[in-house]
Amino acid sequence: MPNRLLFRLLTVFALVPLACAADARSKLSPSEMYPGPWFEITQEIREILTLYKVSKCNEAVGRQSSRSSGEYLLYCTQDEVHWTSWLVKPAAHKVHGPGSLLDGIPLPDAY
């Protein structure tokens, strides 16, 4: 019986560093999650914004996610002064926002 307990404890202690390493990899900074470059948003993304009646994106730029090729970070404005962020997954028909601009991801140089 003590051997079983010892084996279980050793197994747990062996797996903890692996779990911690996986957790560290999953916590990417915003600039690592959406590394750029900025691009003009596609018609497909515009259609999703229209479908969800997002009206604050007269002007918009996007960055593709480094973890999911179907996910995009958008920065949108109506007046080039007030900006919002949005997460869009066109294939899944999902839109999340508005939010504030993300730390570490400034507006593109053109603005």
N, C-alpha and C positions, 0 to 999 in steps of 0.2 A: 504493500500500500504506500509506504513512504517513497518508493521509487516512482510510482505513478505521479504523486504530487510533485516531486522534484522534476520529473519530465514536463509536466504541465507548466510549472513555473519557468523552466528554461525555455520552453516554446514561446510563452508570452513575452519574456524578456528579449528573445531573439526577434520577435515580430514588431515590437514597439519601435525600434529605429526605422524599420521599413515604413511603418505607418506615418511616422513623423516626416520622413523624407517625401512621401507622397503628398502629405499635407502642405509642405513647404513649396512643392512644385505647383500646387493648385492655387496658390496665392500670388498670382502675377499682378504687377502694377497695371494701372489703366493703359500706360503707354506700351507695355508689353502685350497686353490683351488686344489692343488696337494700334499696331505699330505704324500704320500709314503706308504709303503716302495718302494724302487727301485726294478724293476724286469727285467729279460731278456725279450726282446720283443718277441712277438708271431709270428708265421708264417703268420698269417693274417695281422699283421702290416707290416711285411717284404714285403708281396705281394703288399700292398698299396704303400709302398715306391718304389718298383720296377715299379709299374704301372705309377707312377709320375716321374720316372727316377731320384730319389734322390740317388746320388752316394756318398754322404758324410757321410753315416751311416754304414761303415764297422763294427764298434762297436757301439752298442746303448743300452741304458737302458731307462726304462719308469716308469711313475707314472700315476695312474688312477685319473681322476678328481673326486672330492668329490661332484660335482654338476651334473655330467653326466657320467654314467657308461660306455658310449661308446666313451669317449674322453680321450686322453692320451697326456701327456707331454713327449717328448723324448729328451734326450741329446745324441748327435751323434758325432763321431769323425772318422777320417781316420788314425790318427797318435798318438792318446792319448795326444796330445799337444793342438791342436786347436779344440774346441768344439762348437757346434751349438745347438740351441733348435728348436724343431718342435712341432706343435700341430697336432695331427692325430685323425680323426674320421673314423675308418675303415668301419663301416656299411654305412656311408654316402659317402664314397669314397672321403674324403676331407683331404688335407694336407696343412698346413700353415707353412712357414719357408723359409729359415733359419732365426733364430734370435739369439740374445745373450742369455747367461745363465740368468736365472731369479734371481732377488735379493731374498735372503732368502732360496734359494734351491741350496746348494752346490753339487758338483759332489759326486757320491757315494764313500765310503771309499776305494774301491778297486783301484781307480785311483788316 
